[in-house]
């Protein structure tokens, strides 16, 4: 699991708030996820972390699964119609269900119609837990995240999607408030003066945070807490940057190299034989973390310094 920062917080919340909350000594369980929750889990936990907590199999809810009626199942899902339908389908079989019982965790608030659908299905007879854990955002790094809403710009600014704007702003506000709550922050909110959307989003986030604060009065408080700020700006404040070639090492690597799922593959030669090599670029790689946010000119200098130090150490031996 990530060692610190946002990824560590989310990873620990998954392990303690989901898996360990239903863990029993000597019992194995199956973990079933959909694509959004799988991305969240993969970003902050390793498979070894999951297996160490008594999980024997990790399954995709949208793919065919083996029937294992002797095991209990943990479902970590986004509350969408597709995922809920797949969940219900796992407990429609005869004479046995796919799994013994279900422990259900949703990454966001489950809409009332979907909740009612769950309650009226055969699944209701075998549910041992149903809980909303609220982390509908994707942690990329210790201090970097994404709301993972690729169509938000289209919904907010396309004149043909005007009816979706209010819903989209509320969804984004809920996700941002979840992030703040996860980090135990109750920030002062500042927004870019100009576009009306930023003001609407800022007020929507404040309303969501006030609701969290009412439920958890200690939110944002503590002896070591500093008063945080949330800045909401519009892309119009800086329209040029996306069109420029980024000169920081991490951005240049992703722009110029064929990197897929944070993995860089390359070919090397050993003893006249070609070998395919792969390097995972994540926060467990100390050198990558040291260099990734540096300007490429500073990276070149730093690499030469590291190479010189390495050569000197080899000479000493």
C-alpha positions, -999 to +999 in steps of 0.1 A: +000+000+000+011+036-006+032+048+024+018+083+029-006+109+016-040+106-001-033+071-015-024+058+020-055+074+035-078+058+009-060+025+010-063+023+048-100+032+046-106+003+022-086-022+043-100-011+077-135+002+067-144-025+043-123-057+044-113-058+081-148-047+092-162-081+082-130-102+087-131-133+109-101-154+118-098-185+098-124-174+072-117-166+036-138-143+015-143-132-021-139-096-031-161-084-060-158-050-076-169-031-107-146-010-129-147+023-110-140+007-076-113-016-091-095+015-103-097+031-069-084-001-052-056-006-077-044+030-073-038+026-035-035-011-026-014-040-038-028-074-043-006-087-014-023-062+009-057-076-001-047-113+002-031-107+036-066-097+049-082-131+041-093-124+006-089-155-016-103-143-049-108-108-065-135-108-091-150-083-117-188-082-111-194-077-148-176-110-158-186-146-153-178-158-118-175-193-103-202-204-080-187-207-045-217-210-021-195-219+008-178-185+009-190-151+019-186-122-006-176-086-001-190-063-028-172-029-033-193-012-059-202+022-074-240+027-069-250+024-106-278+006-122-255-018-141-236-028-109-267-032-088-283-054-115-252-076-116-252-078-078-288-089-078-281-115-105-255-132-083-283-141-059-310-153-084-297-188-089-313-221-080-308-242-060-279-221-045-267-186-048-233-177-062-220-169-027-231-177+009-239-141+020-232-105+008-214-077+026-221-046+004-202-014+003-210+015-020-185+041-029-212+068-030-247+074-019-271+048-033-301+064-051-334+055-036-348+036-066-317+013-066-319+008-029-356-002-032-347-026-060-322-043-037-347-045-009-373-062-031-349-088-045-339-122-032-305-107-023-322-090+007-323-123+025-286-128+025-272-093+030-252-091+063-241-055+058-249-026+035-228+006+039-219+037+020-182+046+025-179+077+003-147+078-017-159+084-053-127+099-065-095+084-079-062+090-060-033+092-084-004+102-061+001+113-025-012+148-034-029+142-068-064+130-075-090+129-102-128+130-100-127+106-130-156+123-148-145+124-184-178+138-197-181+167-172-167+194-196-192+183-222-221+183-197-211+217-183-205+237-215-222+221-244-254+241-253-272+209-261-266+195-226-279+225-206-302+203-187-273+183-173-253+212-160-270+215-125-268+177-120-231+177-131-222+205-107-239+187-078-220+155-086-187+173-087-195+191-055-203+158-038-170+142-049-149+172-038-167+173-004-160+135-001-123+142-007-122+168+020-140+146+044-117+117+037-087+140+045-105+153+076-105+188+062-131+216+065-115+242+042-122+278+035-135+279-001-123+305-027-133+306-063-122+324-094-142+355-100-159+355-134-176+324-147-208+317-129-201+280-128-172+283-104-194+303-079-222+277-082-197+248-076-181+266-046-215+271-030-225+235-037-193+222-022-198+244+009-233+230+013-221+194+012-192+202+036-216+218+060-237+186+059-206+165+067-197+190+095-231+186+111-227+148+112-190+151+123-185+183+144-147+175+147-142+177+109-113+200+102-103+203+139-074+190+159-043+202+178-020+198+147-045+210+121-038+241+101-067+260+084-068+247+048-081+264+017-099+250-013-093+270-046-118+265-074-107+280-107-120+278-143-099+266-172-104+301-188-080+315-162-052+298-180-062+285-215-027+283-228-011+257-206-029+226-221-015+236-255+021+238-244+047+210-242+051+203-205+088+203-194+085+185-161+100+150-161+068+131-154+047+149-179+074+146-206+077+109-200+039+103-205+039+126-235+068+111-253+070+075-242+046+046-247+035+042-210+004+022-203-012+019-169+019+035-153+042+008-169+070+016-193+081-014-214+113-015-234+137-039-251+172-046-241+200-070-252+217-095-230+243-120-244+231-113-279+195-120-269+166-095-269+147-091-236+114-074-230+116-053-198+089-035-179+092-008-152+063+002-130+064+040-124+047+045-090+055+059-056+073+027-046+101+037-070+122+062-050+141+075-080+110+082-100+094+100-070+126+121-066+126+132-102+090+132-114+081+169-106+115+183-116+122+204-147+139+182-174+171+204-172+173+198-135+167+161-140+196+159-164+219+174-138+206+152-111+210+120-132+246+129-139+252+135-102+237+101-093+257+084-121+289+100-108+282+089-072+274+053-084+306+051-104+327+063-075+311+038-052+318+010-076+355+021-079+358+021-041+347-016-041 
